Amino acid sequence: MKVIGSQTSPFVRKVCVVLAEKKIDYDFELQSPWDTDTTVPNFNPLGKVPVLVLDDLSTLFDSRVIVEYLDSIAPNNKLMPESNRERAEVKCWCSLADGISEAAANIFLEKKRPPAQQSEEWIVRQKGKIASALRFMAAQLNENERSWCIGTHYSLADVTTGCALGYLLFRFPEIAWREEYPVLACLYDKLIKRESFSTTVPPANA
């Protein structure tokens, strides 16, 4: 089993965290889909990472598809609940957290364009999505006095949220979510103590 991806992508990190939590051995092939010599489109026609290459050389892509597959093939440390209601709640949290990561990545890519071509309106819109999602997450955690995103146990919701928060710390340290939402800071501090998170922090010079 092999993961193709970038060390800076929160979506790739999510897959690597799940692999670590499930104790599944894998190889990592470092590739950025933005490099001119990338072969990512050979594995995912959309040209996006992560890609999971299985032992029979078939591929899975989109982090949500990959992590649900990984959770289904290894019975240990289940990250997705079986019940329909709770499963739906986990998926909602994951969608919210992925939305934060996607909006932040959109800002990062927009700011790499020449200044004259950047859309401030687009950047403001993405920042608004991030702010709204963070506010909602913090309100849910505070209102329900939850230990984890959906209650008393660790799940894929926490994995995805932790990767989103970590990406904000990595790319946008000026977004002061830790100070504004202590409950999210508490959650992230708890997550970063897990080996699956501490060993997948994006390199500082990336």
HELIX and SHEET records of a PDB file:
HELIX    1   1 PRO A   10  GLU A   21  1                                  12    
HELIX    2   2 VAL A   40  ASN A   42  5                                   3    
HELIX    3   3 SER A   63  ILE A   73  1                                  11    
HELIX    4   4 ASN A   84  GLU A  110  1                                  27    
HELIX    5   5 PRO A  115  GLN A  117  5                                   3    
HELIX    6   6 GLU A  120  ASN A  144  1                                  25    
HELIX    7   7 LEU A  156  ARG A  171  1                                  16    
HELIX    8   8 TRP A  177  GLU A  180  1                                   4    
HELIX    9   9 PRO A  182  ILE A  192  1                                  11    
HELIX   10  10 GLU A  195  SER A  198  1                                   4    
SHEET    1   A 4 ASP A  27  LEU A  30  0                                        
SHEET    2   A 4 LYS A   2  GLY A   5  1                                        
SHEET    3   A 4 VAL A  51  VAL A  53 -1                                        
SHEET    4   A 4 THR A  59  PHE A  61 -1                                        
END                                                                             
